[in-house]
Structure formats: structure tokens, C-alpha cells
């Protein structure tokens, strides 16, 4: 199991990526979430998506993140080791 987190320029992109990940990878909705990213006054709508993924779908998940303009910021296994 891997934990992936990605930042997105806007909430809409992050939520679209979440929906695609759930539908394409058959994830349970509680396995992946989107929250507002702490930001400065000049930045609007930035969001972070984070979730848990089985090893066999990690490459596909990374592809979805990239397709929606996300930047992967965390990629670790459940044991805390970086990829």
C-alpha cells in the first residue's frame, strides 16, 4: 500500500482527479480526499489530494494526477519509506 499526495492549482482539478481515481481504479471514496491547501493571500483555490493506493495501481494513479495538472508531493509506502 502506498500513500500519494498531490497539489493542484485549483479545487476543481483536484476533485476531478479524485472522481477519476475512484471510478477508474475502483477505490472506496474514503480512501482518497481533497482539502484546501494552506495558502497566501494571492493564491486562490489551491488544493491537495491524498489517498492510499494498492501497489498495482500506483502508476495509473500517478498518471491521473499528471493528467489533471497535479504535482506529486508525497509518495511513500505505509512503512514511511520514500519511493
DAKA-V414246 format. One line per field, one symbol per residue. ss: DSSP state (A for helix, B for strand, O for the rest). phi: phi as a letter, one per 30 degrees, with the letter a starting at -180 (. if undefined). Layout:
ss->???
phi->???
//
This chain:
ss->OBBBBBBBOOAAAAAAAAAAAAAAAOOOAAABBBBBOOOOOOOOOOBBBBBBBOAAAAAAAAAAAAAOOOBBBBBBBOOOOBO
phi->.bccbbcbdbdddddddeddddddciddeddbbbbddebdedcciebbcbacbdedcddddeddeddcidcdcbbbdediddd
//
